[in-house]
Amino acid sequence: MGAVVLIVEDNARNLKLVRDVLGHAGYSTLCACDGEAGVELARSQRPDLVLMDINLPGMTGLEALTLLRADAATAEIPVAALTAYAMQDDRARLLAAGFDGYLEKPVDVRALPGQVEALLRR
């Protein structure tokens, strides 16, 4: 059984695309449409990796990351930002904020499985 990846994304089309690509590559996926649900799923299911959108309704991806890092049960789960922010300083800012990786939207469907694999090996 492949690694479990939690996708936290409020855009249904982006969520379906990432879920389908990862499922085809052999990963199991969990999905949440907002930060609160993402944090709860991470706490209850302990995925191997979280892909976190930054601009989420309610709690932002940064706020969700802070909660995950503060909880001993989820502090060690790698979390990658999944975002349409494309400026060079955005990448540096998000990595400095504690994200383990940075994936740009639109997602490159050919590259995504390898990017996830690299994040899981860290």
RASUL-V106388 format. One record per residue. N is the residue number from 1. RES is the residue in one small letter. PHI is phi as a letter, one per 40 degrees, with the letter a starting at -180 (999 if undefined). D_LAST is the distance of its C-alpha to the last C-alpha in Angstrom with 2 decimals. Layout:
n=N res=RES phi=PHI d_last=D_LAST
n=N res=RES phi=PHI d_last=D_LAST
This chain:
n=1 res=m phi=999 d_last=19.42
n=2 res=g phi=c d_last=16.37
n=3 res=a phi=c d_last=13.69
n=4 res=v phi=c d_last=15.30
n=5 res=v phi=b d_last=14.64
n=6 res=l phi=c d_last=16.84
n=7 res=i phi=b d_last=18.38
n=8 res=v phi=b d_last=20.35
n=9 res=e phi=a d_last=22.78
n=10 res=d phi=c d_last=26.53
n=11 res=n phi=c d_last=27.60
n=12 res=a phi=d d_last=28.60
n=13 res=r phi=c d_last=28.38
n=14 res=n phi=c d_last=24.86
n=15 res=l phi=c d_last=23.83
n=16 res=k phi=c d_last=25.63
n=17 res=l phi=c d_last=24.22
n=18 res=v phi=c d_last=20.53
n=19 res=r phi=c d_last=21.46
n=20 res=d phi=c d_last=23.49
n=21 res=v phi=c d_last=21.06
n=22 res=l phi=c d_last=18.24
n=23 res=g phi=c d_last=20.96
n=24 res=h phi=c d_last=22.27
n=25 res=a phi=c d_last=18.92
n=26 res=g phi=g d_last=18.96
n=27 res=y phi=c d_last=16.95
n=28 res=s phi=c d_last=18.84
n=29 res=t phi=b d_last=19.23
n=30 res=l phi=b d_last=20.66
n=31 res=c phi=b d_last=22.37
n=32 res=a phi=b d_last=23.75
n=33 res=c phi=c d_last=26.03
n=34 res=d phi=a d_last=25.74
n=35 res=g phi=c d_last=23.70
n=36 res=e phi=c d_last=25.79
n=37 res=a phi=c d_last=25.35
n=38 res=g phi=c d_last=21.59
n=39 res=v phi=c d_last=21.36
n=40 res=e phi=c d_last=23.77
n=41 res=l phi=c d_last=21.96
n=42 res=a phi=c d_last=18.62
n=43 res=r phi=c d_last=20.71
n=44 res=s phi=c d_last=22.67
n=45 res=q phi=b d_last=20.30
n=46 res=r phi=f d_last=16.89
n=47 res=p phi=c d_last=14.87
n=48 res=d phi=c d_last=11.32
n=49 res=l phi=a d_last=10.72
n=50 res=v phi=b d_last=13.36
n=51 res=l phi=b d_last=14.61
n=52 res=m phi=b d_last=17.13
n=53 res=d phi=c d_last=20.17
n=54 res=i phi=c d_last=21.47
n=55 res=n phi=c d_last=25.19
n=56 res=l phi=b d_last=25.98
n=57 res=p phi=c d_last=29.44
n=58 res=g phi=g d_last=30.03
n=59 res=m phi=c d_last=26.84
n=60 res=t phi=c d_last=24.59
n=61 res=g phi=c d_last=20.87
n=62 res=l phi=c d_last=20.59
n=63 res=e phi=c d_last=22.86
n=64 res=a phi=c d_last=20.97
n=65 res=l phi=d d_last=17.68
n=66 res=t phi=d d_last=19.85
n=67 res=l phi=c d_last=21.14
n=68 res=l phi=c d_last=17.84
n=69 res=r phi=c d_last=16.63
n=70 res=a phi=c d_last=20.14
n=71 res=d phi=b d_last=20.19
n=72 res=a phi=d d_last=18.99
n=73 res=a phi=c d_last=18.56
n=74 res=t phi=b d_last=16.03
n=75 res=a phi=d d_last=14.65
n=76 res=e phi=c d_last=11.31
n=77 res=i phi=c d_last=10.79
n=78 res=p phi=c d_last=8.41
n=79 res=v phi=b d_last=11.20
n=80 res=a phi=b d_last=11.64
n=81 res=a phi=c d_last=15.14
n=82 res=l phi=b d_last=17.22
n=83 res=t phi=a d_last=20.24
n=84 res=a phi=c d_last=23.25
n=85 res=y phi=d d_last=23.14
n=86 res=a phi=b d_last=23.09
n=87 res=m phi=c d_last=24.23
n=88 res=q phi=d d_last=22.20
n=89 res=d phi=c d_last=22.70
n=90 res=d phi=c d_last=21.50
n=91 res=r phi=d d_last=18.00
n=92 res=a phi=c d_last=18.08
n=93 res=r phi=c d_last=19.74
n=94 res=l phi=c d_last=17.27
n=95 res=l phi=c d_last=14.22
n=96 res=a phi=c d_last=16.56
n=97 res=a phi=c d_last=17.46
n=98 res=g phi=h d_last=14.08
n=99 res=f phi=c d_last=12.41
n=100 res=d phi=c d_last=8.66
n=101 res=g phi=a d_last=9.86
n=102 res=y phi=a d_last=13.34
n=103 res=l phi=b d_last=15.11
n=104 res=e phi=c d_last=18.79
n=105 res=k phi=b d_last=21.71
n=106 res=p phi=c d_last=23.51
n=107 res=v phi=c d_last=20.62
n=108 res=d phi=c d_last=20.57
n=109 res=v phi=c d_last=21.00
n=110 res=r phi=c d_last=20.42
n=111 res=a phi=c d_last=17.08
n=112 res=l phi=d d_last=15.72
n=113 res=p phi=d d_last=14.66
n=114 res=g phi=c d_last=12.64
n=115 res=q phi=c d_last=11.06
n=116 res=v phi=c d_last=10.23
n=117 res=e phi=d d_last=8.96
n=118 res=a phi=c d_last=6.58
n=119 res=l phi=c d_last=5.44
n=120 res=l phi=c d_last=5.59
n=121 res=r phi=c d_last=3.82
n=122 res=r phi=c d_last=0.00
